């Protein structure tokens, strides 16, 4: 390695992507339901969920009943017309597939991809006997992504929806299977020491999200945002590790990205998590 290459590597390794805080306001939330007979109950539960412990924050919840949003095109037009800050609904809206735990339903699939409005996916009241308990508070919130570093929007939304005094866990799981494939390829290159590559590559992959989370903790603390930020950075099977951590932390709300610039389908990790975690409210950005 030349001195120039070494200098460039050291410079890149020392580079930081600090967290930038921006407040998130939810002035108008649109609740979309096909259960008109439970609209009052749903409205109360969602309002409590969004405002618990937050003085002065009371989103104006507009209720959309089944006759207004049965057709997907009508719902998209309604969102465009009312311009809500948040859309709230549940899996398998206007479908009897809610009894089969294998999908989100076509309406949720399209909502998360076509609109730029965040979607709060709550448990389906039909299938969750503990619905009221799931919507009690947000004192344990988790934000996850496969590239947490620099994802300020994700962290800002997660912090905004963590109730005052609650815990926000910022999570990054580096995929061990991908790393092993990379190291297997490296092991076939005689000029590269495999043991050194394993040690240093693993160290660097975990270092970046760890440092970014530290900057989130520092900035939120300096600005006196009343949330306790914890980190979870690990190497492992992404889906398995996340589900275990969500259960261990008794997570009230999971915040994750759903859009992918390179494809029309939902972002890689988001879909299997959203399908499996049917009883955990999800904020899908």
C-alpha positions as CSV (number, residue, x, y, z in Angstrom):
1,X,0.0,0.0,0.0
2,X,1.4,3.4,-0.9
3,X,1.5,6.3,1.6
4,X,-1.2,8.0,-0.4
5,X,-3.5,4.9,-0.2
6,X,-2.8,4.6,3.6
7,X,-3.6,8.3,4.1
8,X,-6.8,8.0,2.2
9,X,-7.9,4.9,4.2
10,X,-7.1,6.6,7.5
11,X,-9.0,9.7,6.4
12,X,-12.1,7.7,5.4
13,X,-12.0,5.7,8.6
14,X,-11.9,8.9,10.6
15,X,-14.8,10.5,8.7
16,X,-18.0,10.9,10.8
17,X,-21.6,11.2,9.7
18,X,-23.1,13.1,12.6
19,X,-26.8,13.1,13.5
20,X,-28.9,16.2,12.6
21,X,-32.0,16.7,14.7
22,X,-35.2,18.1,13.2
23,X,-38.5,18.3,15.1
24,X,-41.4,16.2,13.7
25,X,-44.9,17.7,13.8
26,X,-48.0,15.7,13.3
27,X,-50.8,18.2,13.0
28,X,-53.1,16.0,11.0
29,X,-53.5,12.3,11.0
30,X,-55.8,10.3,8.8
31,X,-57.2,7.1,10.2
32,X,-58.4,4.7,7.5
33,X,-60.7,1.9,8.7
34,X,-63.3,-0.6,7.4
35,X,-64.8,-1.0,10.8
36,X,-67.2,1.9,11.1
37,X,-68.9,0.4,14.1
38,X,-65.5,0.6,16.0
39,X,-64.4,4.0,14.7
40,X,-64.8,5.7,18.1
41,X,-62.9,3.0,19.9
42,X,-60.1,3.1,17.3
43,X,-59.9,6.9,17.3
44,X,-59.5,7.0,21.1
45,X,-56.9,4.2,21.1
46,X,-54.8,5.9,18.3
47,X,-55.1,9.4,19.9
48,X,-53.9,8.0,23.2
49,X,-51.0,6.1,21.5
50,X,-49.8,9.2,19.7
51,X,-50.2,11.7,22.5
52,X,-49.5,9.9,25.8
53,X,-47.3,12.1,28.0
54,X,-47.0,14.8,25.4
55,X,-48.6,18.1,26.5
56,X,-49.9,20.2,23.6
57,X,-49.6,17.4,21.1
58,X,-53.0,16.3,20.0
59,X,-53.2,15.3,16.3
60,X,-56.5,16.1,14.6
61,X,-57.7,12.6,13.7
62,X,-59.9,12.5,10.7
63,X,-61.8,9.3,10.3
64,X,-62.3,7.7,6.9
65,X,-65.0,5.0,6.8
66,X,-65.3,2.1,4.4
67,X,-67.6,3.7,2.0
68,X,-65.1,6.5,1.4
69,X,-62.0,4.4,0.8
70,X,-63.1,0.9,-0.5
71,X,-61.3,1.6,-3.8
72,X,-57.6,2.2,-3.6
73,X,-57.7,5.0,-6.1
74,X,-60.3,6.8,-4.0
75,X,-58.1,6.5,-0.9
76,X,-55.0,7.9,-2.7
77,X,-57.1,10.8,-4.0
78,X,-58.3,11.4,-0.4
79,X,-54.8,11.5,0.9
80,X,-53.7,13.9,-1.9
81,X,-56.7,16.1,-1.1
82,X,-56.3,16.2,2.7
83,X,-52.5,16.0,2.9
84,X,-52.2,14.4,6.3
85,X,-48.9,14.2,8.1
86,X,-49.6,10.6,9.0
87,X,-51.9,7.8,7.7
88,X,-53.0,5.2,10.2
89,X,-54.5,1.8,9.2
90,X,-54.0,-1.9,9.7
91,X,-53.0,-5.0,7.7
92,X,-55.5,-6.4,5.1
93,X,-57.8,-3.4,5.0
94,X,-60.9,-4.3,3.1
95,X,-59.9,-7.9,2.9
96,X,-60.8,-11.1,4.7
97,X,-57.1,-12.2,4.5
98,X,-56.5,-10.7,7.9
99,X,-57.1,-14.2,9.3
100,X,-54.1,-15.5,7.3
101,X,-50.8,-14.2,8.6
102,X,-49.0,-14.0,5.3
103,X,-49.4,-10.5,3.9
104,X,-50.1,-6.8,4.5
105,X,-52.8,-6.6,1.9
106,X,-52.7,-4.7,-1.4
107,X,-53.9,-1.3,0.1
108,X,-51.0,-1.2,2.6
109,X,-48.5,-2.4,0.0
110,X,-49.4,0.5,-2.3
111,X,-49.8,3.1,0.4
112,X,-46.2,2.5,1.7
113,X,-44.8,2.8,-1.8
114,X,-46.9,5.4,-3.7
115,X,-47.3,8.1,-1.1
116,X,-44.7,10.1,0.7
117,X,-46.8,10.1,3.9
118,X,-45.6,7.9,6.8
119,X,-47.9,5.0,7.5
120,X,-48.6,3.9,11.1
121,X,-49.6,0.3,10.8
122,X,-51.5,-0.8,13.9
123,X,-52.6,-4.3,14.8
124,X,-55.8,-5.4,13.1
125,X,-58.6,-5.2,15.8
126,X,-60.2,-8.2,14.3
127,X,-57.3,-10.5,15.1
128,X,-55.8,-9.0,18.2
129,X,-57.7,-9.6,21.4
130,X,-55.1,-7.4,23.2
131,X,-55.6,-4.5,20.8
132,X,-56.2,-1.9,23.6
133,X,-53.1,-3.0,25.5
134,X,-50.9,-2.8,22.3
135,X,-52.0,0.9,21.9
136,X,-51.4,1.9,25.5
137,X,-48.2,3.8,25.3
138,X,-44.8,4.3,23.4
139,X,-42.4,4.1,26.3
140,X,-40.3,1.6,24.3
141,X,-39.6,2.5,20.7
142,X,-37.1,0.9,18.3
143,X,-35.7,2.2,15.0
144,X,-34.0,-0.3,12.7
145,X,-32.4,-0.3,9.3
146,X,-29.6,-2.1,7.5
147,X,-27.8,1.2,7.1
148,X,-28.5,3.2,10.2
149,X,-25.6,5.6,9.7
150,X,-26.9,9.0,8.5
151,X,-30.5,8.0,8.6
152,X,-31.6,11.2,10.3
153,X,-35.3,11.1,9.3
154,X,-35.7,7.6,10.7
155,X,-34.2,8.7,14.1
156,X,-36.1,12.0,14.2
157,X,-39.5,10.2,13.7
158,X,-38.6,7.6,16.3
159,X,-37.6,10.2,18.8
160,X,-40.7,12.2,18.2
161,X,-43.0,9.2,18.8
162,X,-41.1,8.0,21.9
163,X,-43.1,9.3,24.9
164,X,-41.3,11.6,27.3
165,X,-39.0,9.6,29.6
166,X,-39.3,6.6,27.4
167,X,-36.5,4.5,25.8
168,X,-35.5,4.7,22.1
169,X,-33.4,1.8,21.0
170,X,-31.4,2.4,17.8
171,X,-30.6,-0.9,16.2
172,X,-28.2,-2.1,13.5
173,X,-27.6,-5.7,12.7
174,X,-24.8,-6.4,10.2
175,X,-25.7,-9.5,8.2
176,X,-23.3,-12.3,9.1
177,X,-24.1,-14.4,6.0
178,X,-23.1,-11.5,3.7
179,X,-19.9,-10.9,5.6
180,X,-19.0,-14.6,5.4
181,X,-19.4,-14.6,1.6
182,X,-17.2,-11.5,1.4
183,X,-14.6,-13.1,3.6
184,X,-14.8,-16.4,1.6
185,X,-13.9,-14.4,-1.5
186,X,-11.1,-12.6,0.2
187,X,-9.6,-15.9,1.4
188,X,-9.1,-16.9,-2.2
189,X,-6.9,-13.8,-2.8
190,X,-3.3,-14.7,-1.8
191,X,-2.2,-11.0,-1.4
192,X,-4.8,-10.4,1.4
193,X,-4.4,-11.8,4.9
194,X,-7.8,-13.4,5.7
195,X,-7.5,-13.2,9.5
196,X,-6.7,-9.5,9.3
197,X,-9.5,-8.9,6.9
198,X,-12.0,-10.6,9.1
199,X,-10.9,-8.7,12.2
200,X,-10.7,-5.2,10.6
201,X,-13.7,-5.5,8.3
202,X,-16.0,-6.6,11.1
203,X,-14.6,-3.9,13.3
204,X,-15.2,-1.2,10.7
205,X,-18.7,-2.4,9.8
206,X,-19.8,-2.2,13.5
207,X,-17.8,1.0,14.2
208,X,-19.8,3.3,11.9
209,X,-23.3,2.7,13.2
210,X,-21.9,2.7,16.8
211,X,-20.4,6.1,16.3
212,X,-23.6,7.4,14.6
213,X,-25.7,6.3,17.5
214,X,-23.3,8.0,19.9
215,X,-23.9,11.2,17.9
216,X,-27.7,10.7,18.2
217,X,-27.3,10.3,22.0
218,X,-25.2,13.4,22.3
219,X,-27.3,15.7,20.1
220,X,-30.6,14.6,21.7
221,X,-29.1,15.0,25.2
222,X,-27.7,18.5,24.3
223,X,-31.1,19.6,23.0
224,X,-32.8,18.1,26.1
225,X,-35.1,15.9,24.2
226,X,-36.7,13.8,26.9
227,X,-35.9,10.3,25.7
228,X,-33.3,7.8,26.8
229,X,-31.3,6.5,23.8
230,X,-29.8,3.0,23.8
231,X,-27.9,1.3,21.1
232,X,-27.9,-2.3,19.8
233,X,-25.2,-3.0,17.2
234,X,-24.4,-6.6,16.4
235,X,-23.4,-9.1,13.8
236,X,-25.9,-11.9,13.1
237,X,-29.0,-13.0,11.1
238,X,-30.9,-9.7,10.5
239,X,-34.5,-10.9,10.7
240,X,-33.9,-13.3,13.6
241,X,-31.8,-10.9,15.6
242,X,-34.3,-8.1,15.2
243,X,-37.3,-10.1,16.2
244,X,-35.6,-11.4,19.3
245,X,-34.6,-7.9,20.3
246,X,-38.1,-6.5,19.7
247,X,-39.5,-9.2,22.0
248,X,-36.8,-8.7,24.6
249,X,-37.4,-5.0,24.7
250,X,-41.2,-5.4,24.7
251,X,-41.2,-2.8,21.9
252,X,-44.4,-0.7,21.7
253,X,-43.5,0.8,18.3
254,X,-41.1,-0.2,15.6
255,X,-39.9,2.5,13.1
256,X,-38.4,1.4,9.8
257,X,-37.9,2.5,6.2
258,X,-40.1,0.9,3.5
259,X,-39.0,2.6,0.3
260,X,-36.1,1.6,-1.9
261,X,-34.8,3.9,-4.6
262,X,-33.7,0.9,-6.7
263,X,-37.1,-1.0,-6.8
264,X,-40.8,-0.6,-6.6
265,X,-41.2,-3.3,-3.9
266,X,-40.9,-2.6,-0.2
267,X,-37.4,-2.2,1.2
268,X,-35.7,-5.6,1.9
269,X,-35.9,-6.1,5.6
270,X,-39.1,-4.1,6.1
271,X,-41.6,-6.6,4.5
272,X,-40.7,-9.8,6.4
273,X,-40.7,-7.8,9.6
274,X,-44.0,-6.2,8.9
275,X,-45.6,-9.5,8.0
276,X,-44.3,-11.4,11.1
277,X,-44.8,-8.6,13.7
278,X,-48.5,-8.5,13.4
279,X,-49.1,-7.4,17.0
280,X,-46.5,-4.6,17.1
281,X,-47.4,-1.1,15.8
282,X,-45.1,-0.1,13.0
283,X,-44.3,3.3,11.7
284,X,-43.4,2.8,8.0
285,X,-41.5,5.7,6.4
